[in-house]
Amino acid sequence: MTDAILELLDPHLNSNNNASSPSTSRPLRASSTDATTTTKYLNRLTSLSLEQIRNSEPQSISQSAHSTLLSLQALSNRSHKALISSSDHLSTLRNLIPSLGQDVKALQERIPILDSEAVRFSTTYSKSSDNPNLDRRKKAMQVSRNVDRISDVLELPALLSTAVSTSSANAGPNAGSAASGNYSTALDLYSHIKRLQTLYPDSPLIKDIILQAEDAMKTMTTNLIAGLRTQNIRLAAAMRTIGWLRRVAPELEDPRRGHETGTGSGEGSLGALFLVCRLANLVSTLEALDPLRELADQETQRRGEAAAGERAASSKWSGGQQTERYLKRYIEIYREQSFAIVSLYKNIFTPEPVENGSKPISVPGLDLKSLNLKTQPPAKPTKKVDPLQALPPAVATFPLYLVRLLTDTLRTYLPNVRDKSSRESLLSQVLYCAASLGRLGGDFSMILTELEDEEVEDETIVPEWEEVMRKHRALAGRLEQLTSGQAAGGATKSISRVTSPVH
């Protein structure tokens, strides 16, 4: 019944809609929601009586319309911005939908290209392929993982330089344990860097570190050589310094010298370096006597002027006091330093005894001849004969230079001293110096007898030397007798104490 009523009313409803809005025409059943609402209302109308439809239904409809209007007004007041925005989007929707369709079509066309690029990327940068970019990335990741180790390696040259500089600051004639520890630390660090060079010979980083380490070791070598020139160096400090030089500069130690022949000390160039450094210290110590030497030069000049003048007896030279002071101090320093130099050298570079053969083992109570054993001499090791002879040790010619240094000074300044007692005192001092150096195999007392004074008429220095040497030998003999007598007396007293009865 509802459908029949709806069909009867449909033309009237459409005509009313067309009259009210001629530009808009829509069928009543365009929306399922509207159809449902209409169906519900028609079902309600059919349930009412005619009198209710005429009297109360218009008022109910008017009241519902007013309520709906109020709801629409409240909704418009509350959500007008959203409504306006929705209206704007709805107006642009007809343009956006075609554009979206074009973009989707373009995306569909480019998906195969993206797929092919993804396949190409996975093929190019796979783990099994050799790619320089991957290798560079692997190296970067490896460096990132080993950054702590690399930083430790990079700090090695700085640590080495610090150890060397600290050692040079603490170095001196009697270098203590601090300098020794720092030098040992520096040598250990350098050995570690050399091991890194052996492990990684092609690494540019290790090559750079090696260059820096070699610069630091050159500085250390310079400091060690300067340490050999210090004043009053002790034997322990000198031996430590030579030991460090053997490790720092092994090229200074020539293996051909002494090691092959078994006759030398294997000092290489270290012995000559040690002697040169100590000689430089001796020369600098003697140069401290320059004020006295200048006074002695003035006396030499005055003596020359007196000799060039008249030869009268009253004009003979009678000075030489300043020269005597200079020579006394010169000989004292020379005696002390020359003995110390040669003594230190012999203690540091002493050749070790080499046993060429083995001795038979002797057992008490056993006669090897009774056993009738055929003993054969041990086979001699074959030695490679060097066509060039091994160089002699540096100390072989060093005393000659020392003697020449003293004799040149004596020839220059000894003629200024004319007082006999003063000359004998100086010559005795020279003899003591010669005897002191003679204990080390460098006695030069006979060489000094060649000194001559050409200015003294009817006299030469040789008889004077003979007299001084005679007195010196007599004094030495008396001292030896006195020393032996005291030793014998001490032995007699000790024997008497042992053999005396106990009271």
C-alpha positions in Angstrom: 0.0 0.0 0.0 2.8 2.3 0.8 4.3 1.8 -2.6 1.0 2.5 -4.3 0.7 5.8 -2.4 4.2 6.7 -3.2 3.6 6.1 -6.9 0.5 8.4 -6.8 2.4 11.2 -5.0 5.6 10.9 -7.0 4.4 13.2 -10.0 3.2 15.8 -7.5 6.4 15.7 -5.6 8.6 16.0 -8.7 6.5 18.9 -10.0 6.9 20.7 -6.8 10.6 20.2 -6.8 10.9 21.4 -10.4 8.8 24.4 -9.6 10.9 25.3 -6.6 14.3 24.6 -8.2 14.0 24.4 -11.9 17.7 24.0 -12.4 17.8 20.8 -10.3 15.8 17.7 -11.0 16.3 14.5 -9.3 14.1 11.4 -8.9 12.6 10.8 -5.5 14.3 7.4 -5.2 17.8 8.7 -5.9 18.8 7.9 -2.4 18.1 4.8 -0.4 18.1 6.9 2.8 15.4 9.2 1.4 13.3 6.2 0.3 13.5 4.6 3.6 12.5 7.8 5.4 9.6 8.3 3.0 8.4 4.7 3.4 8.5 5.1 7.2 6.5 8.3 7.1 3.9 6.9 4.7 3.5 3.9 7.0 2.8 6.3 9.8 0.3 8.2 7.8 -1.6 5.0 7.0 -1.8 4.3 10.6 -3.5 7.6 11.4 -7.1 8.5 11.0 -8.3 11.2 8.6 -9.1 13.6 11.4 -5.6 13.2 12.9 -4.1 13.9 9.5 -6.1 17.1 9.1 -5.8 18.4 12.6 -2.6 17.3 14.4 -0.3 16.2 11.6 0.4 19.7 10.2 1.4 20.9 13.7 3.6 17.9 14.2 5.3 18.5 10.8 5.8 22.2 11.6 7.2 21.4 15.0 9.7 18.8 13.5 10.7 21.2 10.8 11.4 23.9 13.5 13.4 21.4 15.6 15.4 20.4 12.5 16.1 24.0 11.7 17.4 24.7 15.1 19.6 21.7 14.9 21.0 22.8 11.6 21.6 26.3 12.9 23.5 24.9 16.0 25.5 22.5 13.7 26.3 25.4 11.4 27.4 27.6 14.3 29.5 24.8 15.8 31.1 23.3 12.6 31.0 26.0 10.0 34.8 25.9 9.5 34.7 22.2 8.8 31.8 22.6 6.5 33.4 25.4 4.6 36.6 23.3 4.2 34.7 20.3 3.1 32.9 22.4 0.6 36.2 23.7 -0.8 37.7 20.2 -1.0 34.5 19.0 -2.6 34.8 21.7 -5.3 38.4 20.8 -6.0 37.8 17.1 -5.9 36.7 16.9 -9.6 40.1 18.3 -10.6 42.1 16.2 -8.2 40.6 12.8 -9.2 41.9 13.1 -12.8 45.3 14.2 -11.6 45.5 11.3 -9.2 44.6 9.0 -12.0 47.5 10.4 -14.1 49.9 10.0 -11.2 48.9 6.4 -10.6 49.3 5.7 -14.3 52.8 7.2 -14.3 53.7 5.2 -11.1 52.6 2.0 -12.8 54.8 2.8 -15.8 57.9 3.5 -13.6 57.6 0.5 -11.3 59.4 -1.8 -13.8 62.2 0.8 -14.1 62.5 0.8 -10.3 62.5 -2.9 -10.2 65.3 -3.1 -12.8 67.3 -0.5 -10.9 66.9 -2.5 -7.6 68.1 -5.6 -9.3 71.1 -3.8 -10.8 72.0 -2.3 -7.4 71.7 -5.7 -5.6 73.9 -7.3 -8.3 76.5 -4.5 -8.3 76.8 -4.2 -4.5 76.5 -7.8 -3.5 79.2 -9.3 -1.2 80.5 -11.6 -3.8 81.3 -8.9 -6.3 84.5 -6.8 -6.3 83.6 -3.2 -6.1 85.9 -0.3 -5.1 83.1 1.5 -3.3 82.4 -1.6 -1.2 86.1 -2.0 -0.5 86.3 1.7 0.6 83.3 1.2 2.8 84.8 -1.9 4.3 88.0 -0.1 5.0 86.1 2.8 6.6 84.1 0.4 8.8 87.4 -1.4 9.8 88.9 1.9 10.7 85.9 2.8 12.7 86.1 -0.5 14.6 89.9 -0.1 15.2 89.9 3.6 16.0 91.3 3.0 19.5 94.2 1.0 18.2 94.9 3.5 15.5 94.9 6.3 18.0 97.4 4.4 20.2 99.6 3.8 17.1 99.4 7.5 16.2 100.5 8.5 19.8 103.7 6.4 19.6 105.9 9.2 18.0 104.7 11.7 20.6 105.4 9.3 23.4 108.8 8.6 21.9 109.7 12.3 21.6 108.5 12.9 25.2 110.6 10.1 26.5 113.7 11.4 24.7 113.2 15.0 25.7 112.6 14.1 29.3 115.7 11.9 29.3 117.8 14.8 27.8 116.4 17.1 30.5 117.4 14.7 33.3 120.8 13.7 31.7 124.0 14.8 33.3 127.4 13.5 34.5 125.6 11.2 37.0 122.4 10.4 35.1 120.0 8.9 37.6 117.4 6.2 37.3 114.8 8.6 35.8 117.0 9.2 32.7 117.8 5.5 32.4 114.2 4.5 32.6 113.1 7.1 30.0 115.9 6.1 27.6 114.9 2.4 28.1 111.3 3.3 27.5 112.3 5.2 24.3 114.2 2.3 23.0 111.4 -0.1 23.8 109.0 2.2 21.9 111.3 2.3 18.9 111.6 -1.5 18.9 107.8 -1.7 18.9 107.6 0.7 16.0 110.2 -1.4 14.1 108.1 -4.5 14.7 105.0 -2.7 13.3 107.1 -1.8 10.2 108.0 -5.5 9.8 104.3 -6.5 10.2 102.9 -3.8 7.9 105.6 -2.8 5.4 103.2 -1.3 2.9 101.2 0.9 5.2 101.7 4.6 4.6 100.6 5.3 8.2 103.4 3.1 9.6 105.9 4.7 7.1 105.0 8.1 8.4 105.4 7.0 12.0 108.7 5.4 11.2 110.0 8.7 9.8 108.9 10.5 12.9 110.4 7.9 15.2 113.7 8.1 13.3 113.8 11.8 13.8 113.3 11.3 17.5 116.0 8.6 17.6 118.4 11.0 15.8 117.7 13.5 18.6 118.3 10.8 21.2 121.6 10.0 19.5 122.6 13.6 19.6 121.7 13.8 23.3 123.7 10.7 24.0 126.8 12.0 22.2 126.4 15.3 24.0 126.2 13.3 27.3 129.6 11.8 26.5 131.1 15.3 26.5 129.8 16.2 30.0 132.2 17.1 32.7 133.3 14.4 35.2 131.4 11.5 33.7 131.3 8.4 35.8 132.1 4.9 34.6 128.5 3.6 35.1 127.0 6.5 33.2 129.5 6.1 30.4 128.8 2.4 30.1 125.0 3.0 30.0 125.5 5.7 27.4 127.6 3.4 25.2 125.0 0.6 25.6 122.2 2.9 24.5 124.3 4.1 21.5 124.8 0.4 20.5 121.0 0.0 20.4 120.2 3.4 18.9 122.9 3.5 16.3 124.0 -0.1 15.5 125.8 1.2 12.4 128.5 2.7 14.6 129.5 -0.8 15.7 131.4 -2.4 12.9 131.1 -6.2 13.2 134.3 -6.6 11.1 136.5 -5.1 13.8 137.5 -7.7 16.3 134.6 -10.2 16.0 135.9 -12.1 13.0 139.5 -12.2 14.1 138.8 -12.6 17.8 141.6 -10.2 18.7 139.7 -6.9 19.1 137.0 -5.6 21.3 134.3 -5.1 18.6 134.0 -1.5 19.4 133.5 -0.3 15.8 133.3 3.5 15.7 132.0 3.8 19.2 135.5 3.8 20.7 136.7 6.6 18.4 133.5 8.5 19.2 134.0 8.1 22.9 137.6 9.3 22.7 136.7 12.3 20.5 133.9 13.3 22.9 136.2 13.1 25.9 138.9 14.9 24.0 136.5 17.7 23.3 135.7 17.9 27.0 139.4 18.0 27.8 140.0 20.8 25.3 137.0 22.8 26.7 138.3 22.3 30.2 141.8 23.5 29.2 140.2 26.5 27.4 138.9 27.6 30.8 142.6 28.5 31.5 142.5 31.2 28.8 143.0 34.1 31.3 146.2 32.5 32.6 147.3 31.6 29.0 146.9 35.2 28.0 149.2 36.3 30.8 151.7 33.6 29.7 151.5 34.9 26.1 152.3 38.4 27.4 155.4 37.0 29.2 156.3 35.1 26.0 156.1 38.4 24.1 158.2 40.3 26.7 160.8 37.5 26.6 161.0 37.8 22.9 161.5 41.6 23.2 164.2 41.1 25.8 166.0 38.5 23.6 165.8 40.9 20.6 167.4 43.7 22.6 170.8 44.1 24.0 172.5 40.9 25.3 173.8 42.6 28.4 173.7 40.7 31.7 171.3 43.1 33.2 168.8 42.6 30.4 168.4 38.8 30.8 164.9 37.4 31.2 163.9 36.7 34.8 160.1 36.4 34.6 157.8 33.5 34.1 155.7 33.5 37.2 152.4 33.7 35.3 153.6 31.0 32.9 154.4 28.8 35.8 150.9 29.2 37.2 149.4 28.4 33.8 151.6 25.3 33.2 151.0 23.9 36.7 147.2 24.2 36.3 147.4 22.9 32.7 149.4 19.8 33.7 147.1 19.1 36.7 144.0 19.1 34.4 145.8 17.2 31.7 147.0 14.5 34.1 143.6 14.0 35.7 141.6 14.0 32.4 144.0 12.0 30.3 144.1 9.2 32.9 140.3 9.3 33.3 139.8 9.1 29.5 142.1 6.1 28.9 140.9 4.3 32.0 137.2 4.7 31.1 138.0 3.5 27.6 139.8 0.4 28.8 137.0 -0.4 31.2 134.2 0.0 28.6 135.9 -1.5 25.6 137.9 -4.3 27.2 138.4 -7.2 24.8 137.1 -10.5 26.1 139.6 -13.4 26.1 138.9 -15.9 23.3 139.6 -19.6 23.9 141.0 -21.2 20.7 141.0 -24.7 22.0 139.3 -26.9 24.6 141.2 -28.3 27.6 140.9 -32.0 28.4 138.7 -32.9 31.3 140.8 -34.2 34.2 139.2 -36.6 36.7 141.1 -37.3 40.0 142.4 -40.9 40.2 141.8 -41.7 36.5 144.7 -42.1 34.0 143.5 -41.5 30.5 146.7 -43.1 29.0 145.9 -46.4 30.7 142.6 -46.6 28.8 144.4 -46.5 25.5 141.9 -44.1 24.1 142.6 -42.4 20.8 142.0 -38.8 21.3 141.8 -36.5 18.4 142.3 -32.7 18.6 139.1 -30.7 18.1 138.4 -29.5 14.6 139.4 -25.9 14.1 136.5 -23.8 12.9 137.0 -22.5 9.4 137.3 -18.7 9.4 136.7 -16.6 6.4 139.9 -14.8 5.7 139.4 -11.1 5.2 141.8 -9.6 2.6 141.7 -6.3 4.5 143.3 -6.3 7.9 141.0 -5.3 10.8 141.4 -1.7 11.9 143.3 -1.2 15.2 141.4 0.1 18.2 141.1 3.9 18.4 143.1 4.0 21.7 146.2 2.8 19.8 147.0 6.3 18.4 145.1 8.4 20.9 147.9 8.7 23.6 150.2 10.0 20.8 147.8 12.8 20.2 147.6 13.5 23.9 151.4 13.6 24.2 151.6 15.9 21.2 149.1 18.2 22.8 151.2 18.4 26.0 154.6 18.7 24.3 153.4 21.5 22.0 152.3 23.5 25.1 155.5 22.8 26.9 157.6 23.8 23.9 155.7 27.1 23.7 155.6 28.2 27.3 158.3 26.3 29.2 161.1 28.6 28.0 159.5 31.5 29.9 160.2 29.8 33.2 163.9 30.4 34.2 163.8 29.7 37.9 165.5 26.3 38.4 163.3 25.1 41.3 160.2 26.1 39.4 161.3 24.3 36.3 162.2 21.2 38.3 158.8 21.3 39.9 157.1 21.5 36.5 159.2 18.7 35.1 158.5 16.5 38.1 154.8 17.2 37.6 155.1 16.1 34.0 156.9 12.9 35.1 154.2 12.1 37.5 151.7 12.6 34.7 153.7 10.3 32.5 153.9 7.7 35.2 150.1 8.0 35.8 149.4 7.4 32.1 152.1 4.8 32.0 150.0 2.6 34.3 147.6 2.3 31.4 150.4 1.7 28.8 151.0 5.3 27.7 154.3 6.3 29.4 155.8 9.2 27.5 158.6 10.3 29.9 161.3 9.5 27.3 159.5 11.5 24.6 159.6 14.6 26.7 163.4 14.4 26.8 163.5 15.7 23.2 162.5 19.1 24.4 165.3 21.6 23.9 165.7 25.3 24.8 167.6 26.9 22.0 167.8 30.3 23.8 170.0 29.1 26.7 173.6 29.1 25.8 175.9 26.2 26.8 172.9 24.4 28.3 170.3 22.1 27.0 167.1 20.8 28.5 168.3 17.2 28.3 170.8 17.3 31.2 168.1 19.0 33.2 165.6 16.2 32.3 168.2 13.6 33.3 168.7 15.2 36.7 164.9 15.5 37.3 164.3 11.9 36.2 167.2 10.8 38.5 165.6 12.6 41.5 162.2 11.3 40.5 163.4 7.7 40.4 165.2 8.0 43.7 162.1 9.4 45.4 160.0 6.6 43.8 162.4 4.0 45.1 162.3 5.4 48.7 158.5 5.5 48.6 158.4 1.9 47.4 160.8 0.8 50.2 158.7 2.7 52.7 155.6 1.1 51.4 157.1 -2.4 51.4 158.5 -1.9 54.9 155.1 -0.8 56.3 153.5 -3.9 54.7 156.2 -6.2 56.2 155.8 -4.6 59.6 152.0 -5.0 59.5 152.4 -8.7 58.5 154.9 -9.2 61.4 152.5 -7.7 63.9 149.7 -9.8 62.7 151.8 -13.0 63.0 152.9 -12.0 66.5 149.3 -11.5 67.5 148.4 -15.0 66.2 151.4 -16.8 67.7 151.4 -15.0 71.1 150.2 -17.1 74.0 146.9 -16.4 75.6 147.2 -15.0 79.1 
